[in-house]
Amino acid sequence: MGRPVIEPEMPPVLTGPHAPVNVAEFHALAKAKLTPMVYGYFSSGADDQQTLQDNEEGYRRLRFRPRVLIDVSNADMMTEVLGVKISFPLVVAPTAMQKMAHPEGELATARAVAKADTVMGLSSWSTTALEDVEAEAPGAPKWFQLYVYKDREVTKQLVMRAEAAGYKAIALTVDTPRLGRREADIKNQFNLPPHLTMGNFAMLKQANMENEGGSGLASYVASLIDRSLSWKDIQWLKSITKMPILAKGVVTAEDAVLAVENGCAGIIVSNHGARQLDGVVSTIDALEEVVNAVQGKVPVFVDSGVRRGTDIVKALALGAKACLVSRVIRTTSATVIGWKPGLR
């Protein structure tokens, strides 16, 4: 027998005049539905959350100069990322621990992304094994997000498994030598719920968190993630995989140049959804600087702060190849999985 599919009833709030029509309204529904610990993890930023505000405000500040009387009767939003054609310039960013939002978690996301004909990023900290996610949407393009562990053999095995499963790229997170000070997680004593594990680490110590107060995730990162990671490690990664490597977490021209010089196939302009260093530049404000620095040598993507389709247009106008969204997926999946038009 195959895996049973969970099909929750459509919540009444998703019908009629109270149906959510934008991301902010989905966020409000998620806040009402999720526990404070889970919602705090999904929605909060670091410290005073100034960058969290700036990420969205940066898009709001930009204004269009629309041209008119141009034939748009056959507009085509299709684009190509790393040699893969997708239906429109939006990629689902790697989003950790999705089963905290809904029991189907990453599996439901994989189905929805495949139906939308775009790319799914899968987190190292997925609550579903990477092979199971691939099996849920076989052949649909996926990127694997990578944290480099102190145990390099564990890291190597993750990369080899992703390549064997058919993932198309490695999105190497470069901005997390330690976890940002996320006060919501500290107050809520965040920990992975006991019925869940890190799905990619079955039977390994990396599968579970231990929490003796404060943020269990902060303790996990401090004990297991390699703080010595540097540009030289790009070459090590390139030696163990043929997958292209994207540097995820670049916000300056200087680092963009170094990423290209060290063989990265692309750059994701990201401040980790404002969850790492508060006070860092918003991604839309950093985007043009990075695009100019790479001079077209590699594609540039951007995440953090995208809330509407018009935000994607603004990012494309500043040189992005496509946008990525993560927080949007967390909150919408908490409210709409099982509602056909929802997460998709």
C-alpha positions as CSV (number, residue, x, y, z in Angstrom):
1,M,0.0,0.0,0.0
2,G,1.2,3.5,-0.7
3,R,1.7,6.3,1.7
4,P,-1.7,7.7,3.0
5,V,-2.4,11.2,1.8
6,I,-3.7,13.6,4.4
7,E,-6.6,15.6,3.1
8,P,-7.9,18.0,5.8
9,E,-11.2,19.7,5.2
10,M,-11.1,23.2,3.8
11,P,-11.4,25.6,6.7
12,P,-14.6,27.7,6.5
13,V,-12.5,30.9,6.8
14,L,-11.1,30.2,3.3
15,T,-14.4,30.8,1.6
16,G,-16.4,33.8,0.7
17,P,-15.6,37.4,1.6
18,H,-13.2,36.3,4.4
19,A,-11.0,34.3,2.1
20,P,-7.3,35.5,2.2
21,V,-6.2,37.2,-1.0
22,N,-2.7,38.3,-0.1
23,V,0.3,37.1,1.9
24,A,-0.4,39.4,4.8
25,E,-3.9,37.8,5.3
26,F,-2.4,34.3,5.1
27,H,0.1,35.4,7.8
28,A,-2.8,36.5,10.1
29,L,-4.5,33.1,9.6
30,A,-1.3,31.3,10.4
31,K,-0.8,33.3,13.6
32,A,-4.3,32.2,14.8
33,K,-3.7,28.6,13.9
34,L,-0.1,27.8,14.9
35,T,1.3,27.6,18.4
36,P,3.2,30.7,19.6
37,M,6.5,28.7,19.4
38,V,6.0,27.6,15.8
39,Y,4.6,30.9,14.6
40,G,7.4,32.8,16.3
41,Y,10.0,30.6,14.6
42,F,8.4,31.0,11.2
43,S,7.7,34.8,11.3
44,S,10.3,36.5,13.5
45,G,13.6,38.1,12.7
46,A,16.7,38.8,14.7
47,D,17.1,41.3,17.6
48,D,14.9,44.4,17.0
49,Q,13.7,43.1,13.7
50,Q,14.7,46.3,11.9
51,T,15.9,44.4,8.8
52,L,12.7,42.3,8.8
53,Q,10.8,45.6,8.3
54,D,13.4,46.9,5.9
55,N,13.1,43.9,3.6
56,E,9.5,44.7,2.9
57,E,9.8,48.5,3.1
58,G,12.6,48.3,0.5
59,Y,10.2,47.0,-2.1
60,R,7.5,49.5,-1.1
61,R,9.8,52.5,-1.6
62,L,10.4,51.6,-5.2
63,R,8.1,53.1,-7.8
64,F,7.3,52.1,-11.4
65,R,7.7,54.1,-14.5
66,P,5.3,52.2,-16.7
67,R,5.4,52.4,-20.5
68,V,2.1,52.2,-22.5
69,L,0.8,51.2,-25.9
70,I,3.0,48.1,-26.1
71,D,1.4,44.8,-27.3
72,V,1.2,42.5,-24.3
73,S,-1.4,40.2,-25.7
74,N,1.1,37.3,-25.7
75,A,3.1,37.9,-22.6
76,D,5.3,35.0,-21.6
77,M,6.6,34.8,-18.0
78,M,8.7,31.7,-18.7
79,T,12.4,32.0,-17.8
80,E,15.4,29.7,-17.4
81,V,17.4,29.1,-14.2
82,L,20.6,27.1,-14.3
83,G,19.6,25.5,-17.6
84,V,16.0,24.6,-16.4
85,K,13.0,26.3,-17.9
86,I,10.4,27.4,-15.3
87,S,6.9,28.9,-15.8
88,F,7.6,32.2,-14.1
89,P,10.5,33.8,-12.2
90,L,9.7,32.6,-8.7
91,V,11.5,29.8,-6.9
92,V,10.5,28.3,-3.6
93,A,13.4,28.9,-1.2
94,P,14.6,26.2,1.1
95,T,12.3,26.3,4.1
96,A,13.2,24.4,7.2
97,M,10.9,22.1,9.3
98,Q,7.8,22.5,7.3
99,K,6.0,19.7,9.2
100,M,5.6,22.1,12.1
101,A,3.1,23.9,9.9
102,H,1.3,20.8,8.5
103,P,1.8,17.0,8.7
104,E,2.5,16.7,5.0
105,G,5.1,19.5,5.2
106,E,7.7,19.3,2.4
107,L,5.8,16.7,0.5
108,A,2.8,19.0,0.0
109,T,5.2,21.8,-1.0
110,A,6.9,19.5,-3.5
111,R,3.6,18.6,-5.2
112,A,2.5,22.3,-5.4
113,V,5.8,23.5,-6.8
114,A,5.8,20.8,-9.4
115,K,2.3,21.7,-10.5
116,A,3.4,25.3,-10.7
117,D,6.3,24.2,-12.9
118,T,9.1,25.9,-11.0
119,V,12.0,25.0,-8.7
120,M,11.8,23.9,-5.1
121,G,14.6,24.4,-2.7
122,L,14.9,21.8,0.0
123,S,16.5,22.7,3.4
124,S,19.1,20.5,5.0
125,W,16.8,20.9,8.0
126,S,13.8,19.4,6.2
127,T,11.5,17.3,8.3
128,T,11.3,14.9,5.3
129,A,14.2,13.0,3.8
130,L,15.4,14.5,0.5
131,E,14.8,11.2,-1.3
132,D,11.2,11.1,-0.2
133,V,10.7,14.7,-1.4
134,E,12.1,13.7,-4.8
135,A,9.8,10.7,-4.9
136,E,6.8,12.9,-4.2
137,A,7.5,15.0,-7.3
138,P,9.8,12.9,-9.4
139,G,11.8,14.7,-12.0
140,A,10.6,18.2,-10.9
141,P,13.6,20.5,-10.5
142,K,14.9,20.9,-7.0
143,W,17.9,22.6,-5.3
144,F,19.4,21.3,-2.1
145,Q,20.3,23.9,0.5
146,L,23.4,22.9,2.5
147,Y,24.8,23.8,5.9
148,V,28.3,22.6,6.3
149,Y,28.7,20.5,9.5
150,K,31.8,20.1,11.6
151,D,31.6,16.5,10.6
152,R,32.6,16.9,7.0
153,E,31.7,13.2,6.2
154,V,28.1,14.0,7.2
155,T,28.2,17.0,4.9
156,K,29.7,15.0,2.0
157,Q,27.1,12.3,2.4
158,L,24.3,14.9,2.2
159,V,25.7,16.3,-1.0
160,M,26.2,12.8,-2.6
161,R,22.6,11.8,-1.6
162,A,21.2,15.0,-3.2
163,E,23.2,14.4,-6.4
164,A,22.1,10.7,-6.6
165,A,18.5,11.7,-6.1
166,G,18.6,14.1,-9.0
167,Y,18.8,17.5,-7.3
168,K,20.0,20.2,-9.8
169,A,22.1,22.5,-7.6
170,I,23.5,23.1,-4.1
171,A,22.5,26.3,-2.4
172,L,25.3,26.8,0.1
173,T,24.3,29.0,3.0
174,V,27.2,31.3,3.7
175,D,25.7,33.6,6.3
176,T,25.3,31.3,9.3
177,P,28.5,30.6,11.2
178,R,26.2,30.9,14.2
179,L,22.5,31.4,14.5
180,G,21.1,34.9,14.7
181,R,19.7,36.1,18.0
182,R,16.1,35.4,17.5
183,E,14.3,36.7,20.6
184,A,11.0,34.9,19.8
185,D,12.8,31.6,19.8
186,I,14.6,32.4,23.1
187,K,11.3,33.4,24.8
188,N,9.4,30.4,23.5
189,Q,12.3,28.0,24.2
190,F,12.1,26.9,20.6
191,N,12.7,23.2,20.0
192,L,11.7,20.8,17.2
193,P,8.5,19.1,18.5
194,P,9.2,15.6,19.8
195,H,7.2,13.8,17.1
196,L,9.5,15.3,14.4
197,T,13.1,14.9,13.5
198,M,15.5,16.4,10.9
199,G,14.5,14.0,8.1
200,N,17.9,14.0,6.4
201,F,19.8,12.6,9.4
202,A,18.1,9.4,10.4
203,M,19.9,7.6,13.2
204,L,22.5,10.4,13.5
205,K,23.0,12.9,16.3
206,Q,22.2,15.7,13.8
207,A,18.6,14.5,13.6
208,N,17.5,15.9,17.0
209,M,17.8,19.1,19.0
210,E,18.5,19.3,22.7
211,N,17.2,22.3,24.6
212,E,18.3,23.2,28.1
213,G,16.7,26.6,27.9
214,G,16.6,29.3,25.3
215,S,16.6,28.4,21.6
216,G,17.2,24.7,20.9
217,L,18.1,25.6,17.3
218,A,20.8,28.0,18.5
219,S,22.3,25.3,20.6
220,Y,22.1,22.9,17.6
221,V,24.0,25.3,15.3
222,A,26.6,26.1,17.9
223,S,27.4,22.5,18.5
224,L,27.2,21.1,15.0
225,I,27.7,23.7,12.2
226,D,31.2,24.5,11.1
227,R,32.2,28.1,11.9
228,S,35.5,27.7,10.0
229,L,33.7,27.7,6.7
230,S,35.5,30.0,4.2
231,W,35.9,30.6,0.5
232,K,38.5,27.8,0.1
233,D,35.7,25.3,1.0
234,I,33.9,26.1,-2.3
235,Q,36.7,24.1,-4.0
236,W,36.2,21.2,-1.6
237,L,32.5,21.2,-2.5
238,K,33.3,21.3,-6.2
239,S,35.6,18.3,-5.7
240,I,32.8,16.1,-4.4
241,T,29.9,17.1,-6.7
242,K,29.1,18.0,-10.3
243,M,26.1,20.0,-9.2
244,P,26.4,23.8,-9.6
245,I,26.9,25.7,-6.3
246,L,25.0,28.8,-5.5
247,A,26.3,31.1,-2.7
248,K,23.2,31.9,-0.6
249,G,23.6,34.9,1.7
250,V,25.6,37.4,-0.3
251,V,24.8,41.1,0.1
252,T,27.9,43.0,-1.0
253,A,29.8,43.6,-4.2
254,E,33.0,42.4,-2.7
255,D,31.6,39.0,-1.7
256,A,29.8,38.7,-5.0
257,V,33.2,39.0,-6.8
258,L,34.8,36.4,-4.5
259,A,31.9,34.0,-5.1
260,V,32.5,34.2,-8.9
261,E,36.3,34.0,-8.5
262,N,35.8,30.8,-6.4
263,G,33.6,29.1,-8.9
264,C,30.1,29.6,-7.7
265,A,27.6,29.2,-10.5
266,G,25.2,31.8,-9.1
267,I,24.4,34.1,-6.2
268,I,21.4,34.3,-4.0
269,V,21.2,37.8,-2.5
270,S,19.8,37.0,0.9
271,N,19.9,38.2,4.5
272,H,18.3,34.9,5.7
273,G,14.9,36.5,5.9
274,A,16.3,39.0,8.4
275,R,16.9,36.1,10.8
276,Q,20.6,36.4,11.1
277,L,22.2,39.9,11.5
278,D,19.8,42.7,12.4
279,G,20.7,46.0,10.8
280,V,22.1,44.4,7.6
281,V,21.1,46.0,4.3
282,S,17.7,44.9,2.9
283,T,18.1,42.5,-0.1
284,I,16.4,44.7,-2.6
285,D,18.8,47.5,-1.7
286,A,21.7,45.2,-2.0
287,L,20.6,43.6,-5.3
288,E,21.8,46.2,-7.8
289,E,25.2,46.4,-6.2
290,V,25.6,42.6,-6.5
291,V,24.3,42.5,-10.1
292,N,26.7,45.2,-11.2
293,A,29.6,43.4,-9.5
294,V,29.2,40.1,-11.2
295,Q,28.9,41.7,-14.7
296,G,26.6,39.0,-16.1
297,K,29.1,36.2,-15.3
298,V,26.6,34.3,-13.2
299,P,22.9,34.6,-12.5
300,V,21.8,36.6,-9.5
301,F,18.7,35.6,-7.5
302,V,17.1,37.4,-4.5
303,D,15.1,36.4,-1.5
304,S,13.7,38.1,1.7
305,G,10.9,40.6,1.5
306,V,9.0,39.4,-1.6
307,R,5.3,39.6,-0.8
308,R,3.6,40.4,-4.2
309,G,4.0,39.8,-7.9
310,T,4.9,43.4,-8.3
311,D,7.9,42.9,-5.9
312,I,9.1,40.2,-8.4
313,V,8.8,42.8,-11.2
314,K,10.9,45.3,-9.2
315,A,13.6,42.7,-8.6
316,L,13.8,41.7,-12.2
317,A,14.1,45.4,-13.2
318,L,17.1,45.6,-10.9
319,G,18.8,42.6,-12.5
320,A,17.6,39.6,-10.7
321,K,17.0,36.4,-12.7
322,A,14.3,35.2,-10.3
323,C,13.0,35.7,-6.8
324,L,12.8,33.2,-3.9
325,V,10.2,33.0,-1.2
326,S,10.3,31.1,2.1
327,R,8.3,32.8,4.9
328,V,5.4,32.9,2.5
329,I,5.5,29.1,2.1
330,R,5.6,28.5,5.9
331,T,2.5,30.6,6.7
332,T,0.4,29.6,3.7
333,S,1.1,25.9,4.2
334,A,-0.2,26.2,7.8
335,T,-3.6,27.4,6.5
336,V,-4.2,26.1,3.0
337,I,-2.8,22.6,2.4
338,G,-5.7,20.6,1.2
339,W,-7.3,23.6,-0.4
340,K,-6.6,23.1,-4.0
341,P,-5.8,26.7,-5.1
342,G,-4.0,27.5,-1.9
343,L,-0.3,26.7,-1.6
344,R,0.0,26.3,-5.3
